[in-house]
């Protein structure tokens, strides 16, 4: 092999540069993206922590904010109404390592409208209401909880399609849940409420399932991508210094 091919300005050096520069740019882009994600996640966690300690807001106030396009996620509220248990919908979920469902039940309000309440978790074998009759409370109830916005589309292509006919939802398509429950979308609020951890008769559903402590691994990713970029630069510097010495 000739010295021309091994020296820094030779063919091998140019091939190394041609490969390394796009990789370096990609690593820097990924690291910068994770920095942005880290800032977003920290802001989100701070906003959630601030909101959940606020005083409950009337449902109509939250609805007005939602209509204005404002973020209503995690805003505390207190509402009163009657559960329509015959129309409850089931969202496939895990809770504390156990598989099962979050029970979303329409709550009939005084104004003639409904809002879905995520009453909490039931194990897989307790999906059917007749297996937990004690928790199917009747009459007017008072519910405290946090307002939540539902996704407008399926979060990912790997998420299965919902099965409205089988009353199994893999993502919270609120309009589809409304239609499958036999309700008019115009009569149902376009967001839902996660009930607090007040105990239900019989212990089911288990309330208070709102995920507050969100995972935040973005700093690890920042260190990883920038660390790889730094390592690549070190390799390039070593390569060219060695070639120059040779």
C-alpha positions in Angstrom: 0.0 0.0 0.0 1.5 3.4 -1.0 2.2 6.2 1.5 -0.2 8.4 -0.5 -3.1 6.2 0.6 -2.2 6.2 4.2 -1.2 9.8 4.8 -3.9 12.3 6.1 -4.5 13.7 2.7 -4.7 10.3 1.1 -7.7 8.3 0.0 -8.3 6.5 3.3 -8.3 9.9 5.1 -10.9 11.3 2.7 -13.0 8.2 3.0 -12.9 8.5 6.8 -13.9 12.1 6.6 -16.7 11.4 4.2 -18.1 8.8 6.6 -17.4 10.6 9.9 -18.7 14.1 9.2 -22.4 13.0 8.4 -22.2 10.8 11.5 -20.9 13.6 13.6 -23.6 15.9 12.4 -26.3 13.3 13.1 -25.0 12.8 16.7 -25.0 16.5 17.3 -28.5 16.9 15.9 -29.7 14.0 18.1 -28.0 15.5 21.2 -29.5 19.0 20.5 -32.9 17.4 20.0 -32.7 15.7 23.4 -31.7 19.0 25.0 -34.9 20.5 23.6 -36.8 17.5 24.8 -35.2 17.7 28.2 -36.3 21.4 28.5 -39.8 20.5 27.4 -40.1 17.6 29.8 -38.8 19.6 32.8 -41.3 22.4 31.9 -44.1 19.9 31.7 -43.3 18.3 35.0 -43.0 21.7 36.7 -46.4 22.7 35.2 -48.1 19.5 36.4 -46.7 19.9 39.9 -47.9 23.4 40.1 -51.4 22.6 38.7 -52.3 19.6 40.8 -51.9 21.7 43.9 -54.3 24.4 42.7 -57.9 24.7 44.0 -60.5 22.8 42.0 -61.8 24.8 39.0 -65.5 24.5 37.9 -66.0 22.3 34.9 -67.5 25.0 32.8 -64.4 27.2 33.3 -62.2 24.3 32.1 -64.5 23.8 29.1 -64.2 27.5 28.3 -60.4 27.3 28.4 -60.5 24.2 26.2 -62.7 26.0 23.7 -60.1 28.8 23.6 -57.4 26.3 22.7 -55.7 26.5 26.0 -54.1 23.6 27.8 -56.4 22.1 30.4 -54.4 19.0 31.3 -54.1 18.3 35.0 -56.3 21.1 36.1 -58.2 20.0 39.3 -62.0 20.0 39.2 -64.9 18.9 41.3 -68.2 17.8 39.7 -71.5 16.3 40.6 -73.7 13.9 38.6 -75.0 10.4 38.1 -73.0 7.6 36.6 -74.4 5.8 33.5 -72.8 2.5 34.2 -74.4 0.8 31.3 -72.3 2.9 29.0 -68.9 2.5 30.6 -65.9 2.0 28.2 -62.8 0.0 28.9 -59.2 1.2 28.1 -56.6 -1.5 28.2 -53.9 -0.6 30.7 -51.5 -1.7 33.4 -51.4 -0.5 36.9 -48.7 -1.3 39.4 -47.5 -4.2 37.3 -51.0 -5.7 36.8 -52.8 -5.9 33.5 -56.4 -4.8 33.2 -58.5 -1.8 32.2 -59.2 1.8 33.1 -63.0 2.2 33.4 -64.3 5.3 31.7 -67.9 6.0 32.7 -70.1 8.8 31.4 -71.3 11.1 34.2 -74.7 12.7 33.6 -74.7 16.3 34.7 -77.4 18.7 35.7 -77.0 20.7 32.4 -78.0 17.6 30.4 -74.5 16.9 29.2 -72.0 14.1 29.9 -68.4 13.9 30.8 -66.4 10.7 30.8 -64.8 9.9 34.2 -61.8 7.6 34.3 -62.9 5.9 37.5 -59.7 3.9 37.8 -58.3 0.4 37.3 -59.9 -3.0 37.4 -58.0 -6.3 36.9 -58.4 -8.1 33.5 -60.8 -10.7 35.0 -63.0 -7.9 36.5 -63.8 -6.1 33.3 -67.4 -7.0 33.3 -69.5 -4.8 35.6 -71.4 -7.7 37.2 -68.1 -8.9 38.7 -67.8 -5.7 40.8 -71.4 -4.7 41.5 -70.5 -2.9 44.8 -68.5 -0.3 42.9 -71.4 0.5 40.5 -72.6 3.3 42.7 -76.1 4.8 42.0 -77.5 8.2 42.6 -75.8 11.5 42.6 -72.1 11.4 43.4 -69.4 14.0 43.9 -66.2 13.5 41.9 -62.9 15.2 42.4 -60.1 14.7 39.9 -57.9 16.1 37.2 -59.0 17.2 33.7 -57.3 15.4 30.9 -57.2 15.9 27.2 -57.5 12.9 24.9 -55.2 12.4 21.9 -56.6 13.5 18.5 -55.1 10.6 16.7 -53.5 7.2 17.3 -50.2 7.8 19.1 -48.2 5.3 17.0 -48.6 2.8 14.2 -47.6 0.0 16.6 -50.7 0.7 18.8 -53.5 -1.7 17.8 -56.8 -0.4 16.4 -59.5 0.1 18.9 -62.3 -2.5 19.2 -65.4 -0.4 19.9 -67.7 -3.4 19.3 -65.8 -5.4 21.9 -65.6 -2.4 24.2 -61.8 -2.5 24.3 -59.8 0.6 23.6 -56.0 0.6 23.0 -55.9 4.4 22.8 -58.3 7.0 24.1 -60.2 8.0 21.1 -62.9 10.0 23.0 -65.2 10.5 20.0 -65.2 6.7 19.2 -65.8 6.0 22.9 -68.7 8.4 22.8 -70.2 6.9 19.7 -69.8 3.3 20.9 -71.5 4.3 24.2 -74.5 5.4 22.1 -74.1 9.1 23.1 -74.2 12.2 20.9 -70.8 13.9 20.6 -72.4 17.3 21.0 -73.7 16.3 24.4 -70.3 15.1 25.7 -67.4 17.3 26.8 -64.4 16.9 24.5 -62.0 16.1 27.4 -62.3 13.7 30.4 -61.5 13.6 34.1 -59.2 11.2 36.0 -61.0 10.6 39.3 -58.9 11.0 42.5 -58.0 8.1 44.8 -61.2 8.3 46.9 -62.1 4.7 47.6 -65.0 3.1 45.7 -67.3 0.6 47.4 -65.9 -2.9 47.1 -62.5 -1.4 46.3 -63.0 -1.3 42.5 -62.3 0.6 40.4 -59.1 1.7 42.0 -59.0 5.5 41.6 -56.1 7.9 41.5 -54.4 6.4 38.4 -53.2 9.7 36.9 -49.6 9.4 36.0 -47.9 12.3 37.7 -44.2 11.2 38.0 -43.4 11.2 34.3 -40.2 9.5 33.3 -37.4 11.9 32.3 -34.5 10.1 30.7 -33.6 12.8 28.3 -30.4 13.9 30.2 -29.1 10.4 29.7 -29.7 10.6 26.0 -28.0 14.1 25.8 -24.9 12.6 27.5 -25.0 9.6 25.2 -25.3 11.4 21.9 -22.9 14.2 22.8 -20.5 11.7 24.3 -20.5 9.7 21.1 -19.9 12.9 19.1 -16.9 13.8 21.4 -15.5 10.2 21.1 -15.7 10.4 17.3 -13.9 13.8 17.3 -11.2 12.2 19.5 -10.8 9.3 17.1 -10.5 11.7 14.1 -7.9 13.9 15.9 -5.9 10.8 16.8 -6.1 9.5 13.3 -4.9 12.7 11.7 -2.2 13.3 14.3 -0.9 9.8 13.8 -0.9 10.2 10.0 0.9 13.5 10.3 3.5 11.9 12.5 3.9 9.0 10.1 
